[in-house]
Amino acid sequence: MAEPVLTEQPRTDFQQATRVHGSFLAAAEKRILIWMAERMPAWVNSDHLTSLGFAAQIATGVCYALAARDRRMLLFAIVCLAVNWFGDSLDGTLARVRHQQRPRYGFYVDHMIDSFGAVAMMGGLALSGYMHPVIAIGLLIAFLLLSIQSYLATYTIGEFHLSMWHFGPTELRILLVAGNLALFRWPWVIHGRYRLFDIGGAIGLVGMSLMLIVSSLRNTIRLYREERIG
């Protein structure tokens, strides 16, 4: 008896989550991105920009790893971060400006790429000699847990938050750029006893952990109240 042939049918019941973006630079960044998207050559599409941003994020991790032997690679990492911002931030804006949105495809691909890119960047920092590997691994775990929390909230609540506590990807890139520049003068701080990126990473880890705890509790309480039994 022949088995039934399964064919892929597009979903017709999909509802896109509400995008919530409240970072410090969100409004100004949106205007800049729309301006660039309206002037982007027709042959450039969102997939090109996504690929460019991903390649730049991987290259950032490679630059950090190579900085163990040549600190000038920290400057190349800054260039890679700028290219990553260009590709990662502009791909969705270009799709919206051209009315070519693919909400399910875009959401899935963008955030899988973000996860792989985060592994590359934190791996590079762990090998750089400018950050203790344990702190780099801790930051990676915190990032992935925050991502999981965000994706679960998107599914269960219908709101996709692109930033937390007014900090989004762009603000984090700016902090990394500032940190890279500071490393040229102050790789070790507090009487030369601690690495600059160890202190910055530890502060970031505490902040991300608080974000995770607060967001998880808030969403749990909200969902409990909305689905109260009895």
N, C-alpha and C positions, 0 to 999 in steps of 0.2 A: 504494500500500500504506500503510495507516494506521500511524502511529508508535505504539509502546506508550505508554500513559499512566503516568507516574511518580507514585506516591502516597507521601506521607510516612508512614513507619512508625516508631513509637517504638522506640528502642533497648532491647533487653532484656538486653544484655551489659555495660552500663555499671557500673563499680565506682567508687564515690566514694573520693577520696583521703583519707588520714588527715590530719586537721587538727592542726597542731603550733603551739601558741601559748605562747611562754615569755617574754613581755614582763614588765617590772617590775610593771605594773598589771593583768595579765591576770586573776588570780583575783578581785580586788576588783571589777573592771569586769564580769566575768561575773555576779557576784551582783547587781549593780545593774541590769544589763540584763534579767536574768530577772525581777527584781522589777517593773520597768517593763512588760515584755512581758505579764506576768500581769494587769496592770491597764489594759492598752490597750483602748480602746473597740472593740467588735466590728466597727464599720464601717471601722476603719483596718486596712489590710493591708500586706504587705511592699512591694508596688509603690509605695504611697503614700509610705512611708518612704524608699525608694530614690530616688524623684523629689525628695523634700524635701532629702535629703542632697546630691544632684547640683546642685540649684538653689542651695543654700547654698554649695557649693564654687565654682560659677561666680561667685556674688555676692562671694565672698572675693577673687577675682581682680579684679573690678571695683572693689572698695573699695581694693585696693592701687594700682590705676592712678589712681584719683581722689585718693589721698593725696598725689600730686605737687602738688596745688593746696590741699588742706586736710588737714592731718595728723590731724584728728579722725576721718577715715575709717578710720584704724588701729583705732579703738575699734569701729567698725561691723564691721570685719573680724573682731574677736574674737567678736562676737555670731554672725557667719556661721560661724565655725569651730565654735562650740558647737552650732549647729543642724546643721552637717554631721556632727559626731560623733553627735548624736542619731539622725539618719536613717540614716547609713551603718553605724553599729554595731548599731542595733536591728533593722534589717530581717531579717537572718538569724536573730537570736535569736527574733523574733516567729514566724517560720516554723517553727522547731524547737519552740517551746513549743506551738504550735497543731497540730503534726504536719502541716504543709502544705509540706514541703520540696520544692523543685524544683532539685536539685543542679546539673544542667547549665545550665539557664536562669539560675539565680542566679549561678553562677560566671562565666558569660560576660558577662551584663549588668553585674554589679558591677564587673568589672575593665575592661571597655571604658569604663564611666563614670569609673572612677578615672583612666584615661589621659587622657580628655578634660578632666577636672577638673584634673589636674596641669598640662596645657598652659595652662589658663585662669589658674591660680594663679601659675605661673612667668612667664607673659606679663604679668600684672598687676604682679608684683614688678619685672620688667624695665622697666616704664613708670613705676614709682613714684618713681624718683629716690633711693630708699633702698638699692638694690642695683645694681651694675653689670650691664648686660644680658648680658655674657659669662658672669658667674658664674651668673646665673639660667638661661641656656641650658645651661650645664654641669650644673647640678643637675637640670634636666629630662631631659637625656640620661642621666645616671646613674640617675635614677628609672626611666626606661623600660627601660634595660638590666637593672636589678635585677628589674623586673617580668617581662621576658622570661625571665631566668634562673629565676625562681620558677615561672613557668607551664611551662617545659620540664621542670623538676624534678618538678612535679606529675604530668606525663604519663609521664615515664620512670621515676621512682622510686616514685610513688604517695604522696608526702608533700607536703602543702601547708603551707608555713611562713608564718604570719601575722606573724611578727616575725623580726628578725635581730639577734643580739647583745643580746637583751633589749629591743630598741627596736621598737615597733610604731606604727601610725598614731596611736594615742591619745597616746603619748609625744611624737611629732613635733608634734602639734597643741598640746600644752602648751608645748613649746619655742617655737613660733611666737607663742603668746599672750604668753609672757614677753618675747620679743623685741619684740613690738609695744608693750608697756608701757615697755620700756627705751628705745625710740626717742624717746619724749616728752622724755627727759632727756639721753640720750647718742646722738643721731643720728650724731655723729662722735666718734671715740675716738683715743687715743694722740696727744695734743697736737693734736687736730683734723685729723689727716692722713688718717685712714681711716674709711670708713663702717662703722658697727657691723654692718650686715647683710652687708657684703662680707667681713668677718672671719668672722662666723658661717657665711656661705655657703661660704667657702673651707674651713673646718674640716669642715662637713658634706659637701662634695664629696670631700675626702680620705677621710673615714670611709666614705662610700658606695662609693668606688672600691675601698677595701680589702675591704669586704663582698663586692663583686662578684667580685674576684679570688679571695678565699679560698673563697667558695661554689662558684665555677665549678671551681676546682681540686679541691676536696673531692668534688664530684659526679662530675667526670670520672674521678677515681681510683676512686671507688666503682663506677661503671658499668663501667669497664675490668676491674676485678676480678670483677665479677658475670658479665661476658660475655667472659671470657678465652678466647682461641683456642689450642687445643692444650694 
